Amino acid sequence: MPTAVGLGLDDVTATITAPLILDFLEWLTQEPRPYAEVMEFWRTSCPRLTVWEDAVDRGLVVRRRTDERPAVVEVTPLGHRALDRAGRRPPAT
């Protein structure tokens, strides 16, 4: 599956979650998002739909805390490369 390239997912998981992981990465490339916002929109209790967990485990996103500000979630260089390989890199603004 072309959208699963570089995401480190097995075939079955990739078919289901790879497009969602790429959607998640695209959403985050618009701007770093507060961790609370990411959890509100992307956390799930479904054990088969682990978009947030898979993205973190594969090093595609990172949670950062700076100074006294709330934590934010950003796409890592590896996450940007995954978007590039899938042809889903948003245009630069």
N, CA, C and O atoms as a printed pandas DataFrame, in Angstrom:
     atom_number atom_name residue_name chain_id  residue_number  x_coord  y_coord  z_coord
0              1         N          MET        A               1    0.848   -1.173    0.000
1              2        CA          MET        A               1    0.000    0.000    0.000
2              3         C          MET        A               1    0.897    1.241    0.000
3              4         O          MET        A               1    1.710    1.389    0.912
4              5         N          PRO        A               2    0.783    2.124   -0.971
5              6        CA          PRO        A               2    1.683    3.257   -1.067
6              7         C          PRO        A               2    1.642    4.195    0.133
7              8         O          PRO        A               2    2.679    4.747    0.501
8              9         N          THR        A               3    0.501    4.393    0.745
9             10        CA          THR        A               3    0.425    5.326    1.863
10            11         C          THR        A               3    1.058    4.780    3.130
11            12         O          THR        A               3    1.258    5.535    4.081
12            13         N          ALA        A               4    1.377    3.498    3.173
13            14        CA          ALA        A               4    1.976    2.905    4.369
14            15         C          ALA        A               4    3.499    2.894    4.310
15            16         O          ALA        A               4    4.149    2.497    5.277
16            17         N          VAL        A               5    4.076    3.322    3.192
17            18        CA          VAL        A               5    5.522    3.306    3.030
18            19         C          VAL        A               5    6.175    4.094    4.149
19            20         O          VAL        A               5    5.846    5.256    4.390
20            21         N          GLY        A               6    7.096    3.449    4.819
21            22        CA          GLY        A               6    7.847    4.124    5.861
22            23         C          GLY        A               6    7.131    4.292    7.184
23            24         O          GLY        A               6    7.695    4.877    8.109
24            25         N          LEU        A               7    5.925    3.805    7.306
25            26        CA          LEU        A               7    5.206    3.966    8.567
26            27         C          LEU        A               7    5.440    2.796    9.513
27            28         O          LEU        A               7    5.032    2.862   10.673
28            29         N          GLY        A               8    6.076    1.743    9.059
29            30        CA          GLY        A               8    6.411    0.619    9.925
30            31         C          GLY        A               8    5.212   -0.183   10.382
31            32         O          GLY        A               8    5.203   -0.697   11.500
32            33         N          LEU        A               9    4.214   -0.300    9.551
33            34        CA          LEU        A               9    2.993   -1.013    9.922
34            35         C          LEU        A               9    2.881   -2.308    9.133
35            36         O          LEU        A               9    3.309   -2.376    7.981
36            37         N          ASP        A              10    2.298   -3.353    9.759
37            38        CA          ASP        A              10    2.062   -4.576    9.007
38            39         C          ASP        A              10    0.938   -4.325    8.003
39            40         O          ASP        A              10    0.258   -3.302    8.072
40            41         N          ASP        A              11    0.746   -5.255    7.077
41            42        CA          ASP        A              11   -0.194   -5.043    5.976
42            43         C          ASP        A              11   -1.624   -4.759    6.436
43            44         O          ASP        A              11   -2.266   -3.843    5.922
44            45         N          VAL        A              12   -2.122   -5.526    7.387
45            46        CA          VAL        A              12   -3.501   -5.345    7.837
46            47         C          VAL        A              12   -3.662   -4.012    8.552
47            48         O          VAL        A              12   -4.585   -3.251    8.260
48            49         N          THR        A              13   -2.769   -3.733    9.482
49            50        CA          THR        A              13   -2.838   -2.465   10.211
50            51         C          THR        A              13   -2.674   -1.295    9.259
51            52         O          THR        A              13   -3.372   -0.289    9.383
52            53         N          ALA        A              14   -1.759   -1.418    8.312
53            54        CA          ALA        A              14   -1.504   -0.340    7.365
54            55         C          ALA        A              14   -2.740   -0.007    6.551
55            56         O          ALA        A              14   -3.033    1.162    6.302
56            57         N          THR        A              15   -3.459   -1.030    6.140
57            58        CA          THR        A              15   -4.662   -0.807    5.341
58            59         C          THR        A              15   -5.677    0.043    6.094
59            60         O          THR        A              15   -6.363    0.875    5.500
60            61         N          ILE        A              16   -5.766   -0.167    7.381
61            62        CA          ILE        A              16   -6.757    0.536    8.194
62            63         C          ILE        A              16   -6.235    1.878    8.706
63            64         O          ILE        A              16   -6.917    2.895    8.579
64            65         N          THR        A              17   -5.043    1.889    9.278
65            66        CA          THR        A              17   -4.603    3.086    9.996
66            67         C          THR        A              17   -3.656    4.006    9.231
67            68         O          THR        A              17   -3.575    5.189    9.562
68            69         N          ALA        A              18   -2.943    3.517    8.232
69            70        CA          ALA        A              18   -1.976    4.373    7.538
70            71         C          ALA        A              18   -2.609    5.646    6.979
71            72         O          ALA        A              18   -2.046    6.725    7.164
72            73         N          PRO        A              19   -3.755    5.563    6.303
73            74        CA          PRO        A              19   -4.354    6.808    5.809
74            75         C          PRO        A              19   -4.731    7.766    6.947
75            76         O          PRO        A              19   -4.626    8.983    6.799
76            77         N          LEU        A              20   -5.165    7.216    8.068
77            78        CA          LEU        A              20   -5.509    8.068    9.211
78            79         C          LEU        A              20   -4.265    8.701    9.835
79            80         O          LEU        A              20   -4.291    9.861   10.246
80            81         N          ILE        A              21   -3.181    7.933    9.903
81            82        CA          ILE        A              21   -1.929    8.495   10.428
82            83         C          ILE        A              21   -1.465    9.632    9.535
83            84         O          ILE        A              21   -1.024   10.671   10.028
84            85         N          LEU        A              22   -1.560    9.446    8.237
85            86        CA          LEU        A              22   -1.165   10.515    7.319
86            87         C          LEU        A              22   -2.088   11.723    7.453
87            88         O          LEU        A              22   -1.619   12.859    7.385
88            89         N          ASP        A              23   -3.389   11.503    7.643
89            90        CA          ASP        A              23   -4.317   12.617    7.914
90            91         C          ASP        A              23   -3.884   13.363    9.178
91            92         O          ASP        A              23   -3.866   14.593    9.210
92            93         N          PHE        A              24   -3.541   12.613   10.201
93            94        CA          PHE        A              24   -3.089   13.188   11.473
94            95         C          PHE        A              24   -1.839   14.041   11.257
95            96         O          PHE        A              24   -1.761   15.168   11.746
96            97         N          LEU        A              25   -0.869   13.505   10.527
97            98        CA          LEU        A              25    0.364   14.259   10.262
98            99         C          LEU        A              25    0.081   15.525    9.470
99           100         O          LEU        A              25    0.634   16.583    9.771
100          101         N          GLU        A              26   -0.771   15.427    8.467
101          102        CA          GLU        A              26   -1.140   16.617    7.682
102          103         C          GLU        A              26   -1.772   17.684    8.573
103          104         O          GLU        A              26   -1.460   18.869    8.451
104          105         N          TRP        A              27   -2.651   17.263    9.457
105          106        CA          TRP        A              27   -3.323   18.188   10.370
106          107         C          TRP        A              27   -2.293   18.896   11.251
107          108         O          TRP        A              27   -2.397   20.098   11.496
108          109         N          LEU        A              28   -1.304   18.145   11.721
109          110        CA          LEU        A              28   -0.280   18.727   12.583
110          111         C          LEU        A              28    0.694   19.633   11.833
111          112         O          LEU        A              28    1.284   20.526   12.441
112          113         N          THR        A              29    0.877   19.427   10.533
113          114        CA          THR        A              29    1.815   20.276    9.798
114          115         C          THR        A              29    1.283   21.691    9.631
115          116         O          THR        A              29    2.053   22.610    9.352
116          117         N          GLN        A              30   -0.009   21.880    9.796
117          118        CA          GLN        A              30   -0.571   23.227    9.700
118          119         C          GLN        A              30   -0.001   24.128   10.786
119          120         O          GLN        A              30    0.248   25.311   10.555
120          121         N          GLU        A              31    0.201   23.567   11.964
121          122        CA          GLU        A              31    0.799   24.271   13.097
122          123         C          GLU        A              31    0.941   23.274   14.242
123          124         O          GLU        A              31    0.152   22.335   14.348
124          125         N          PRO        A              32    1.951   23.471   15.106
125          126        CA          PRO        A              32    2.013   22.627   16.300
126          127         C          PRO        A              32    0.711   22.797   17.086
127          128         O          PRO        A              32    0.206   23.910   17.230
128          129         N          ARG        A              33    0.186   21.704   17.581
129          130        CA          ARG        A              33   -1.099   21.743   18.289
130          131         C          ARG        A              33   -0.889   21.483   19.775
131          132         O          ARG        A              33   -0.020   20.700   20.158
132          133         N          PRO        A              34   -1.682   22.139   20.604
133          134        CA          PRO        A              34   -1.614   21.820   22.036
134          135         C          PRO        A              34   -1.951   20.344   22.254
135          136         O          PRO        A              34   -2.845   19.792   21.613
136          137         N          TYR        A              35   -1.220   19.729   23.163
137          138        CA          TYR        A              35   -1.420   18.311   23.463
138          139         C          TYR        A              35   -2.890   18.032   23.795
139          140         O          TYR        A              35   -3.443   17.034   23.333
140          141         N          ALA        A              36   -3.520   18.890   24.580
141          142        CA          ALA        A              36   -4.926   18.680   24.959
142          143         C          ALA        A              36   -5.832   18.649   23.728
143          144         O          ALA        A              36   -6.768   17.852   23.666
144          145         N          GLU        A              37   -5.557   19.512   22.751
145          146        CA          GLU        A              37   -6.347   19.527   21.521
146          147         C          GLU        A              37   -6.135   18.235   20.726
147          148         O          GLU        A              37   -7.090   17.666   20.195
148          149         N          VAL        A              38   -4.892   17.777   20.645
149          150        CA          VAL        A              38   -4.592   16.532   19.940
150          151         C          VAL        A              38   -5.349   15.381   20.589
151          152         O          VAL        A              38   -5.955   14.566   19.893
152          153         N          MET        A              39   -5.318   15.310   21.909
153          154        CA          MET        A              39   -6.004   14.219   22.602
154          155         C          MET        A              39   -7.518   14.306   22.401
155          156         O          MET        A              39   -8.187   13.282   22.259
156          157         N          GLU        A              40   -8.049   15.509   22.390
157          158        CA          GLU        A              40   -9.494   15.670   22.197
158          159         C          GLU        A              40   -9.934   15.146   20.838
159          160         O          GLU        A              40  -10.983   14.510   20.726
160          161         N          PHE        A              41   -9.135   15.410   19.800
161          162        CA          PHE        A              41   -9.534   15.054   18.447
162          163         C          PHE        A              41   -9.047   13.692   17.977
163          164         O          PHE        A              41   -9.689   13.085   17.120
164          165         N          TRP        A              42   -7.931   13.189   18.509
165          166        CA          TRP        A              42   -7.322   11.999   17.942
166          167         C          TRP        A              42   -7.224   10.797   18.874
167          168         O          TRP        A              42   -6.939    9.695   18.405
168          169         N          ARG        A              43   -7.444   10.963   20.140
169          170        CA          ARG        A              43   -7.374    9.811   21.045
170          171         C          ARG        A              43   -8.618    8.950   20.848
171          172         O          ARG        A              43   -9.710    9.458   20.592
172          173         N          THR        A              44   -8.434    7.652   20.969
173          174        CA          THR        A              44   -9.556    6.737   20.833
174          175         C          THR        A              44   -9.401    5.606   21.843
175          176         O          THR        A              44   -8.289    5.284   22.260
176          177         N          SER        A              45  -10.498    5.019   22.223
177          178        CA          SER        A              45  -10.440    3.869   23.126
178          179         C          SER        A              45  -10.508    2.556   22.348
179          180         O          SER        A              45  -10.503    1.477   22.940
180          181         N          CYS        A              46  -10.571    2.653   21.022
181          182        CA          CYS        A              46  -10.629    1.450   20.195
182          183         C          CYS        A              46   -9.234    0.834   20.083
183          184         O          CYS        A              46   -8.316    1.491   19.593
184          185         N          PRO        A              47   -9.056   -0.409   20.526
185          186        CA          PRO        A              47   -7.725   -1.017   20.486
186          187         C          PRO        A              47   -7.205   -1.268   19.073
187          188         O          PRO        A              47   -6.012   -1.517   18.894
188          189         N          ARG        A              48   -8.066   -1.208   18.083
189          190        CA          ARG        A              48   -7.631   -1.436   16.700
190          191         C          ARG        A              48   -7.425   -0.136   15.925
191          192         O          ARG        A              48   -7.018   -0.168   14.763
192          193         N          LEU        A              49   -7.694    0.978   16.541
193          194        CA          LEU        A              49   -7.557    2.274   15.874
194          195         C          LEU        A              49   -6.615    3.139   16.709
195          196         O          LEU        A              49   -7.050    3.988   17.487
196          197         N          THR        A              50   -5.335    2.907   16.531
197          198        CA          THR        A              50   -4.312    3.494   17.399
198          199         C          THR        A              50   -3.490    4.554   16.655
199          200         O          THR        A              50   -2.263    4.467   16.607
200          201         N          VAL        A              51   -4.148    5.528   16.089
201          202        CA          VAL        A              51   -3.471    6.540   15.282
202          203         C          VAL        A              51   -2.439    7.295   16.104
203          204         O          VAL        A              51   -1.273    7.364   15.717
204          205         N          TRP        A              52   -2.847    7.857   17.224
205          206        CA          TRP        A              52   -1.931    8.613   18.080
206          207         C          TRP        A              52   -0.768    7.740   18.546
207          208         O          TRP        A              52    0.394    8.129   18.428
208          209         N          GLU        A              53   -1.080    6.579   19.065
209          210        CA          GLU        A              53   -0.054    5.693   19.596
210          211         C          GLU        A              53    0.925    5.247   18.517
211          212         O          GLU        A              53    2.134    5.227   18.747
212          213         N          ASP        A              54    0.409    4.888   17.335
213          214        CA          ASP        A              54    1.285    4.456   16.245
214          215         C          ASP        A              54    2.194    5.593   15.788
215          216         O          ASP        A              54    3.376    5.372   15.523
216          217         N          ALA        A              55    1.662    6.788   15.695
217          218        CA          ALA        A              55    2.477    7.933   15.261
218          219         C          ALA        A              55    3.590    8.214   16.259
219          220         O          ALA        A              55    4.717    8.507   15.860
220          221         N          VAL        A              56    3.292    8.128   17.553
221          222        CA          VAL        A              56    4.314    8.346   18.585
222          223         C          VAL        A              56    5.341    7.214   18.565
223          224         O          VAL        A              56    6.545    7.468   18.551
224          225         N          ASP        A              57    4.869    5.971   18.563
225          226        CA          ASP        A              57    5.763    4.809   18.594
226          227         C          ASP        A              57    6.722    4.787   17.413
227          228         O          ASP        A              57    7.851    4.315   17.549
228          229         N          ARG        A              58    6.302    5.281   16.271
229          230        CA          ARG        A              58    7.134    5.250   15.071
230          231         C          ARG        A              58    7.969    6.521   14.902
231          232         O          ARG        A              58    8.673    6.679   13.904
232          233         N          GLY        A              59    7.887    7.416   15.872
233          234        CA          GLY        A              59    8.700    8.625   15.819
234          235         C          GLY        A              59    8.230    9.643   14.800
235          236         O          GLY        A              59    9.016   10.476   14.348
236          237         N          LEU        A              60    6.949    9.585   14.430
237          238        CA          LEU        A              60    6.408   10.507   13.430
238          239         C          LEU        A              60    5.975   11.829   14.045
239          240         O          LEU        A              60    5.917   12.849   13.358
240          241         N          VAL        A              61    5.671   11.813   15.333
241          242        CA          VAL        A              61    5.296   13.029   16.070
242          243         C          VAL        A              61    6.017   13.028   17.405
243          244         O          VAL        A              61    6.479   11.994   17.886
244          245         N          VAL        A              62    6.100   14.205   17.987
245          246        CA          VAL        A              62    6.744   14.340   19.293
246          247         C          VAL        A              62    5.940   15.339   20.126
247          248         O          VAL        A              62    5.381   16.306   19.608
248          249         N          ARG        A              63    5.902   15.080   21.398
249          250        CA          ARG        A              63    5.262   15.999   22.354
250          251         C          ARG        A              63    6.375   16.820   22.986
251          252         O          ARG        A              63    7.334   16.263   23.520
252          253         N          ARG        A              64    6.253   18.134   22.930
253          254        CA          ARG        A              64    7.275   19.036   23.482
254          255         C          ARG        A              64    6.650   19.991   24.487
255          256         O          ARG        A              64    5.519   20.451   24.329
256          257         N          ARG        A              65    7.420   20.269   25.514
257          258        CA          ARG        A              65    7.017   21.276   26.497
258          259         C          ARG        A              65    8.122   22.324   26.522
259          260         O          ARG        A              65    9.298   21.998   26.684
260          261         N          THR        A              66    7.733   23.583   26.360
261          262        CA          THR        A              66    8.700   24.671   26.404
262          263         C          THR        A              66    8.315   25.642   27.500
263          264         O          THR        A              66    7.156   26.038   27.620
264          265         N          ASP        A              67    9.292   26.018   28.291
265          266        CA          ASP        A              67    9.077   26.959   29.387
266          267         C          ASP        A              67    7.878   26.527   30.235
267          268         O          ASP        A              67    7.771   25.370   30.643
268          269         N          GLU        A              68    7.015   27.446   30.479
269          270        CA          GLU        A              68    5.822   27.166   31.293
270          271         C          GLU        A              68    4.577   26.977   30.435
271          272         O          GLU        A              68    3.471   26.865   30.963
272          273         N          ARG        A              69    4.746   26.942   29.153
273          274        CA          ARG        A              69    3.603   26.782   28.251
274          275         C          ARG        A              69    3.116   25.330   28.256
275          276         O          ARG        A              69    3.870   24.414   28.586
276          277         N          PRO        A              70    1.854   25.133   27.888
277          278        CA          PRO        A              70    1.350   23.756   27.779
278          279         C          PRO        A              70    2.113   22.989   26.696
279          280         O          PRO        A              70    2.644   23.584   25.759
280          281         N          ALA        A              71    2.159   21.688   26.834
281          282        CA          ALA        A              71    2.827   20.828   25.856
282          283         C          ALA        A              71    2.156   20.958   24.494
283          284         O          ALA        A              71    0.942   21.136   24.398
284          285         N          VAL        A              72    2.973   20.866   23.438
285          286        CA          VAL        A              72    2.463   20.862   22.070
286          287         C          VAL        A              72    2.938   19.591   21.381
287          288         O          VAL        A              72    3.908   18.960   21.802
288          289         N          VAL        A              73    2.241   19.231   20.321
289          290        CA          VAL        A              73    2.601   18.070   19.517
290          291         C          VAL        A              73    3.003   18.574   18.141
291          292         O          VAL        A              73    2.310   19.391   17.535
292          293         N          GLU        A              74    4.155   18.066   17.650
293          294        CA          GLU        A              74    4.693   18.488   16.361
294          295         C          GLU        A              74    5.065   17.264   15.528
295          296         O          GLU        A              74    5.327   16.185   16.058
296          297         N          VAL        A              75    5.082   17.460   14.225
297          298        CA          VAL        A              75    5.549   16.417   13.312
298          299         C          VAL        A              75    7.074   16.426   13.336
299          300         O          VAL        A              75    7.693   17.489   13.290
300          301         N          THR        A              76    7.672   15.254   13.408
301          302        CA          THR        A              76    9.131   15.121   13.398
302          303         C          THR        A              76    9.633   15.106   11.944
303          304         O          THR        A              76    8.838   14.988   11.012
304          305         N          PRO        A              77   10.955   15.226   11.760
305          306        CA          PRO        A              77   11.491   15.077   10.398
306          307         C          PRO        A              77   11.094   13.740    9.757
307          308         O          PRO        A              77   10.820   13.687    8.559
308          309         N          LEU        A              78   11.064   12.674   10.543
309          310        CA          LEU        A              78   10.633   11.380   10.020
310          311         C          LEU        A              78    9.177   11.430    9.562
311          312         O          LEU        A              78    8.826   10.842    8.539
312          313         N          GLY        A              79    8.334   12.128   10.314
313          314        CA          GLY        A              79    6.933   12.293    9.926
314          315         C          GLY        A              79    6.790   13.087    8.637
315          316         O          GLY        A              79    5.948   12.765    7.797
316          317         N          HIS        A              80    7.608   14.125    8.476
317          318        CA          HIS        A              80    7.592   14.913    7.237
318          319         C          HIS        A              80    8.026   14.047    6.053
319          320         O          HIS        A              80    7.453   14.146    4.967
320          321         N          ARG        A              81    9.035   13.199    6.260
321          322        CA          ARG        A              81    9.475   12.304    5.181
322          323         C          ARG        A              81    8.375   11.310    4.814
323          324         O          ARG        A              81    8.199   10.990    3.639
324          325         N          ALA        A              82    7.632   10.818    5.809
325          326        CA          ALA        A              82    6.525    9.892    5.525
326          327         C          ALA        A              82    5.470   10.579    4.671
327          328         O          ALA        A              82    4.933    9.974    3.744
328          329         N          LEU        A              83    5.170   11.831    4.973
329          330        CA          LEU        A              83    4.213   12.587    4.153
330          331         C          LEU        A              83    4.746   12.779    2.743
331          332         O          LEU        A              83    4.007   12.624    1.771
332          333         N          ASP        A              84    6.020   13.116    2.628
333          334        CA          ASP        A              84    6.628   13.297    1.305
334          335         C          ASP        A              84    6.529   12.022    0.476
335          336         O          ASP        A              84    6.131   12.059   -0.688
336          337         N          ARG        A              85    6.894   10.891    1.085
337          338        CA          ARG        A              85    6.866    9.610    0.364
338          339         C          ARG        A              85    5.451    9.230   -0.056
339          340         O          ARG        A              85    5.260    8.574   -1.080
340          341         N          ALA        A              86    4.481    9.632    0.716
341          342        CA          ALA        A              86    3.081    9.310    0.383
342          343         C          ALA        A              86    2.476   10.339   -0.555
343          344         O          ALA        A              86    1.322   10.200   -0.961
344          345         N          GLY        A              87    3.242   11.376   -0.907
345          346        CA          GLY        A              87    2.716   12.420   -1.787
346          347         C          GLY        A              87    1.666   13.279   -1.116
347          348         O          GLY        A              87    0.778   13.818   -1.777
348          349         N          ARG        A              88    1.768   13.409    0.212
349          350        CA          ARG        A              88    0.744   14.134    0.959
350          351         C          ARG        A              88    1.321   15.307    1.737
351          352         O          ARG        A              88    0.764   15.715    2.756
352          353         N          ARG        A              89    2.412   15.840    1.269
353          354        CA          ARG        A              89    3.016   16.993    1.949
354          355         C          ARG        A              89    2.228   18.242    1.568
355          356         O          ARG        A              89    2.131   18.576    0.387
356          357         N          PRO        A              90    1.661   18.940    2.564
357          358        CA          PRO        A              90    0.933   20.171    2.263
358          359         C          PRO        A              90    1.874   21.222    1.681
359          360         O          PRO        A              90    3.061   21.229    2.006
360          361         N          PRO        A              91    1.370   22.100    0.834
361          362        CA          PRO        A              91    2.214   23.152    0.282
362          363         C          PRO        A              91    2.711   24.090    1.383
363          364         O          PRO        A              91    2.006   24.336    2.362
364          365         N          ALA        A              92    3.915   24.605    1.218
365          366        CA          ALA        A              92    4.470   25.552    2.200
366          367         C          ALA        A              92    3.661   26.835    2.167
367          368         O          ALA        A              92    3.188   27.264    1.114
368          369         N          THR        A              93    3.512   27.436    3.332
369          370        CA          THR        A              93    2.747   28.683    3.411
370          371         C          THR        A              93    3.664   29.873    3.496
371          372         O          THR        A              93    3.195   31.009    3.570
